[in-house]
Amino acid sequence: MKVDKNLKDQMLFIKKFVTEPRTIGSVTPSSPQLVDSMLQNADWAKLGAVAELGAGTGVMTRAIIERKAKECELLVFEIEEELRKNLEDETGLEIYADARTLPEVMKARGIEKAGLIVSSLPFTVLPRDVTKSVMEGVTRSLASDGSFVAFQYSLHMKGTLEKLFDKVDVRFVMMNIPPAFVYECRGVKAR
């Protein structure tokens, strides 16, 4: 009997959430509605590089691969080893472990800036120093006309993002378990 890929992903996600709640921020992968909301405003034909932070089982990764131009570079980060290995096997991409290394990975790959950085990281449960380091890397790596898009299950990150970006738009996606807020951020503020 063949087990549906979505069901396998769901079961693996639940297992990881129960055993590692500080690295897996949800009990279920992102819904198609959340993925669409996260990716809806990207100008896929113009993007030269995209980074995804916190790939999980690859729901967002697969959607990015479907949408991006062939020549667009995709850098994917997932800290949980089993999820990372599964995604590497499925996509053939090198999946990086630590989102805090985004600037170094980009430099090593010869990528100056990313036009889109997408994050599914659970900032509310990450240690503050980790969140700070990730966000420093995001602001250093994002193109001046690029966007940082992240989802969270609360408005906890709104103030932090408003300090870092000129424009922060927030959307609510009800069709997700649990419902989520999508933050779309543009214009890194000068420090």
Salt bridges, closest charged atoms under 4 A:
ASP9 OD1 - LYS5 NZ 2.91
ASP9 OD2 - ARG62 NH2 3.06
GLU20 OE2 - LYS16 NZ 3.88
ASP36 OD1 - ARG67 NH2 2.75
ASP43 OD2 - LYS46 NZ 3.76
GLU73 OE1 - ARG109 NH2 2.53
GLU80 OE2 - LYS16 NZ 3.01
GLU82 OE1 - LYS15 NZ 3.36
GLU82 OE1 - LYS16 NZ 2.88
ASP89 OD1 - LYS85 NZ 2.86
GLU90 OE1 - LYS5 NZ 3.47
GLU90 OE1 - ARG62 NH1 2.99
ASP98 OD2 - ARG100 NH2 2.95
GLU136 OE2 - LYS132 NZ 3.51
GLU162 OE2 - LYS158 NZ 2.66
ASP169 OD2 - LYS167 NZ 3.71
GLU184 OE1 - ARG171 NH1 2.87
GLU184 OE2 - ARG186 NH2 3.43
